[in-house]
Amino acid sequence: MRHLLYQLIIAVAFSGAAFANGARTSLPDSHMGTARTIHGQVKDGLGAGLPGVSIVVKGTQRGTVTDEKGEFNIETQPDDAVLVFSFVGYKTLEENIGNRSEISVEMVSENRALDEVVVVGYGTQKRRDVTGAVGSVKGSDLKTVIAADASSLLQGRLAGVTVQNGGSAPGQAPAVVIRGTGTFGNDQPLYVIDGMIAASMAYINPNDIESMEVLKDASAAAIYGSRASNGVVLVTTKSGKAGDVKISLNIKGGMQSPSKKLKFLNARQYADWNNMAHDNDGQPHAPGNDSKFDPNIDTDWQNLELGSAPMTDYNLSLSGGSNSAKYFISGQYFNQKGIATDSWFKRYNLRANSVFTKGRFKFTESLTLSRGVNNPNTYVGRETGPLPTMAVRNPANLGGYAGLDPAFAGVARVVNWYGLAHLDDNRYTTDQILGNIGLEYEIIDGLKYKLNVGLDYSVYRQYDFTPAFFMSNSQEAFQQQATLNDSYTQSLTTLVENTLTYNKTLGDHNFEVLVGYTSQNGNATSLGATAANFPSNDLRVINAAINRTVNTTGDLQQFVLQSALARINYNYKSKYLLTATVRRDGSSKFLYPSNTFATFPSFSLGWRVSEESFFPKNALVSDLKVRGSYGTLGSQNINNYLTSPTFNLTSDYYFAGGAQPGIAVTQYVNPALKWESTKTSDIGVDLSVLGKSILISADYFDKTSSDVLASIPIPAYGGGGSTLTKNAATINNKGFEMAVTYIKPNKSDKDFKYSITGTFSTVKNNVVSLGDGVSPIIAGGFTQQSLQSTRTDVGHPIGSFYGYQVLGIYQTKQEATEDGRTDAGAGDFKFSKDPTYLGSPFPKFNYGLNFNASYKNFDFGVFFQGVYGNKIWNAKGRFQYILDYGSNKSPEVLKAWTPQNTNTDIPRATQLDPANNKRSSSFYVEDGSYTRLKNLTIGYTLPASVLRKIQVSNARFYVSGQNLLTFTKYKGYDPEVGRNSNGGSNPNNIGSLLNNGVDQTAYPNARIVSVGIDLNF
């Protein structure tokens, strides 16, 4: 069908061309001599006839196309005529006829991957000419997956790119890390969407994406200078194509379910455990677990909290135009309910792209309007483990939810978190406008000027109303007055870019020179208020509150970034390649005159060895390119005004026996703060093997970030304590990455096609130095008892797990005494004398495997993704559900040490915990490796005969599954913990990198089964 379509198109084109020249294609030009007919056949590389090949007599308008067998007839003159053969996917061939009347030619398949155009900063390049490390994902590879945030779809598809989804909280932003973390602050990449700088991809419809390119090394990313140290993600959205109006409808609907559920004790088992803990502590039993135990109450909070939930994704687009005017308009409605109760996310999206050309003038426009509404459940992780001896509801209570008195339950605090999640009314709305216009004019041949003007405008509202309620007298189980926190943040960022691009070819020498000047300005204004004491829980606006002056906030943030940039691309016969880039940035975030501006240069070289005469001409290796790069990137990912001191104008001090008004410094500053900088070197190779059916790309990189901002403590006797930020630390990331693609050769069975792509990458993260005066960074808090789990210090990865090594369990009090432990006894943990490093949250390697196949009208895709060698701090499963006492317990506590059960790794039951068994230790550390069946899709496309009857140009139906299987040893809900953000109060919050791998309240991942339909009219 495809060959016949090409044949028809080419035939029409030749007919039109001939008509335009006043001649029929079957007759010779008027100036030529006697014509003769040449008969021939065109074959592919396997000897089969190739239909649809265009054949032109060189220098004329005369031409034809081959039939189904690859045969053709064409008229030409007797003397030395040359036939030109061309066909999509094959190299153009010229054949001298001579005096022959019968000819047979064979066309050689062309490596289209090398001629594929990829987007780079401020332009495009052919893949064959790229010298930097650039990864690419096509939008067509993502069309069957349902996702709220498109950046999550990069997971496992590109070597060197790590994506941590951190659960399936609706609307939750993932963490994207490119070639390791080189900072203690924001390590997220820069996003450029159709030329406009953006903070994230949260408001981009994944169905609108044409391609995503990831700039990984300094050569590729240095054109973005001070914002590129964490890598750059370039997003190109779909645009219209010349032709009739095309209407596309895509509908996806799916059902989510928890990929895993944990096991908990029933009410009777829990009461027995609680009684045993009281016995071990020498305390009397709590009435609710003993004399007043109610056998009629046995609440399964997990089943109440986690369940199935639907999600839908509707997309409609219109596109079309002419050669001078093209357009693309799309709309989306996305609705996801969370598998955790009372959580959901909705997005409304409208996008319009257009391109207009007239002579040397070109106008482009891209506009996105988006509204996202998020209703997060901020109590995930607490709701699954309340006491099973507590009922769910009590109509007599204000709010209608049940509670227990702590003394009655035998614990320090009892909260019905499930009820609190339903009582709390929290909603976060983001209205976004992202757009830009481009004006381009070709001044002379090859010299183009472009003006790009863009804006990013958003209004973010955070609304949180907690009504008055009563469950019990326990802490957090009641609130006498309703409270409302309502705040708005309005932000506007504008971008103006002026660039000149000059392309010139001098013989075999090809040049492209880019110079430009850009200016980015941003400001954000916030205003918020907290009100309390409402006449009724039904009145939920600030005006209804009796007390409206509880707390008010207001803020103004501004920044300016001005930059000059230049780049030169040179190649000789596409054999010897050079790219050199320099960018100079000036930022308002660095006020010290000598540090305001910084320069970021880079260069890269490439050598296509396969173009050399000495390179073997065989089918083993058909293309080989070696490349290397070195450069410097920067980072200004710090808060505004960090170089400006902050004063409290109403700070009292005590003098002469009384309080006196005064002013205090609340933020000390270091005016000499400067840019963090990252030096990156990269050595890579790209090759095609076995007749270009295998494509391999491999890189080794070494990235060192210096002048990393860190905090040093200020002694309290200095007047204020606190900390001071300085450029101090050095962090190194080095690793290897490889991507391999195999494409089935187009042999006799042309109905069956398939391809396999595998990715593999390693990153070794190491803190080289913290700088003078900087102490190890302690973080990773996982309890309300101020226990910490991570330590960042020289010689170890960022956020390494740190604590005592568990060496076993004491079997007698005497053992503990001989070990110097007066606080411990039989059944308590035996710890190492000193704390030590217990593992890293960073995997030793990441991998992905993608298989796509089609047979006639059926298609099939399967995608696996995984990590190996990382550790997880299982605070939820090991601390909360085993060692702590304020929630239900895992069945593992039934193996707790007793004089009759000594062969165990679970310590004795206790609530007082005199031996501090709950301290940070290896008891919480588990293997986080996993392999996941990330996506499985089966589709069917209706045949052309059916499409003609229903007047549809294309119709495809498919069934898809996401997160269907996970192979792991991790005992928690899911090994993809992320950064402990919990999908919390801000849905765009990805959590702190210093909490990476700490599973305290991670939202469980969901298994999704969906069906979809793609229709084109």
Secondary structure, DSSP 8 states (H G I E B T S, - for coil): -HHHHHHHHHHHHHHHHHHHTT--TTS--TTS---EEEEEEEE-TTS-B-TT-EEEETTSS-EEE--TTSEEEEEE-SSS-EEEEE-TTB--EEEE-TT-SEEEEE--B--HHHH-EEEETTEEEEGGG--S-EEEEEGGGGTT---SSGGGGGTTTSTTEEEE--S--TT---EEEESS---SS----EEEETTEEES-STTS-GGGEEEEEEE-SHHHHGGGGGG-TT-EEEEEE----SEEEEEEEEEEEEEEEES-------HHHHHHHHHHHHHHTT----GGGTTT--TT----HHHHHB--EEEEEEEEEEEEE-SSEEEEEEEEEEEEE-SBTT-EEEEEEEEEEEEEEETTEEEEEEEEEEEEEEE--TTTTTTTSS-TTS-SB-TTSTTSB----HHHHTSS----HHHHHHH-EEEEEEEEEEEEEEEEEEEETTEEEEEEEEEEEEEEEEEEEE--EES-SSTTSEESS-EEEEEEEEEEEEEEEEEEEEEEEETTEEEEEEEEEEEEEEEEEEEEEEEE--S-TT--SGGG-SEEEEEEEEEEEEEEEEEEEEEEEEEETTTEEEEEEEEEEEETT--SGGGSEEEEEEEEEEEEGGGSTTS--SSSEEEEEEEEEEEEEEE--S-TTTTS-EEETT--EEETTEEE---EEEE---TT---EEEEEEEEEEEEEETTTTEEEEEEEEEEEEEEEEEEEE--GGGTS--EEEEEEEEEEEEEEEEEEEEE----S-TTEEEEEEEEEEEEEEEEEE--TT---EEE---STT----EEE-TTS-TTEEEEB-EEEE-SSHHHHHHTT-SS--TTSEEE-SS-EEEE-SS-SEEEEEEEEEEETTEEEEEEEEEEES-EEE-IIIIIIIII-SSS---GGGGG--BTTB-S-SS----SS-TT-TTSSBGGGEEE--EEEEEEEEEEEE--HHHHHHHT-SEEEEEEEEEEEEEEE---SS-S--TTS-TT-SSTT----GGGTTB-SS----EEEEEEEEEEE-
